[in-house]
């Protein structure tokens, strides 16, 4: 994660956008409030966060994922032809 000012971003926008795209780097631009800021990240990382949030959004989903992981750890798998 790289933190830069908005002035630095303005002066070298292409460089930083290329950096994010090419290296999966995340850039944070702080604002006036300590807890306020902007994050620039690759779209693939953003989509991954959104999907993870959705998959873990309900207790039933979390339980099903946990159960599936335990099945994998125990090699309790069912082989099928597709």
C-alpha positions in Angstrom: 0.0 0.0 0.0 1.3 3.4 -1.0 0.1 6.7 0.5 0.3 9.8 -1.6 -1.1 13.3 -1.5 -3.8 14.5 -3.9 -1.3 17.0 -5.3 1.2 14.2 -6.0 -1.6 12.1 -7.7 -2.6 15.1 -9.9 1.0 15.7 -11.0 1.7 12.0 -11.9 -1.8 10.6 -12.5 -0.7 8.2 -15.4 2.3 6.9 -13.4 0.1 6.0 -10.4 -2.7 4.5 -12.4 -0.2 2.4 -14.3 1.4 1.4 -11.0 -2.0 0.2 -9.7 -2.8 -1.6 -12.9 0.5 -3.3 -13.5 1.6 -4.2 -9.9 -1.7 -4.6 -8.0 -0.5 -1.8 -5.7 -3.2 0.0 -3.7 -2.9 3.7 -3.3 -4.4 5.7 -0.4 -5.0 9.4 -0.6 -5.7 10.9 2.8 -8.2 13.7 3.2 -8.5 16.3 5.9 -10.0 14.0 8.5 -7.8 11.2 9.8 -10.4 8.5 9.1 -11.3 9.9 5.7 -9.5 9.1 2.5 -9.7 7.7 -1.0 -8.4 4.3 -2.1 -7.4 3.5 -5.6 -7.1 -0.3 -6.3 -7.2 -2.6 -9.3 -10.7 -3.5 -10.4 -10.0 -7.2 -9.9 -9.1 -6.6 -6.3 -12.2 -4.5 -5.7 -14.4 -7.2 -7.4 -12.8 -9.8 -5.2 -13.6 -7.8 -2.0 -17.2 -7.4 -3.1 -17.6 -11.1 -3.9 -16.1 -12.1 -0.5 -18.4 -9.6 1.3 -21.4 -11.1 -0.5 -20.3 -14.7 0.2 -19.9 -14.1 3.9 -22.9 -11.7 4.3 -25.2 -14.3 5.9 -24.8 -16.9 8.6 -26.0 -19.6 6.2 -23.4 -18.7 3.6 -20.6 -18.6 6.2 -21.7 -21.9 7.6 -21.8 -23.5 4.2 -18.4 -22.2 3.2 -16.9 -23.4 6.5 -18.5 -26.9 6.0 -17.1 -27.0 2.5 -13.6 -26.1 3.6 -13.7 -28.8 6.3 -14.8 -31.4 3.7 -11.8 -30.4 1.6 -9.4 -30.6 4.5 -10.7 -34.1 5.3 -10.5 -35.1 1.7 -14.2 -35.8 1.8 -14.8 -35.1 -1.8 -17.1 -36.5 -4.5 -15.8 -36.9 -7.9 -18.2 -36.3 -10.8 -17.9 -36.1 -14.6 -19.0 -32.9 -16.2 
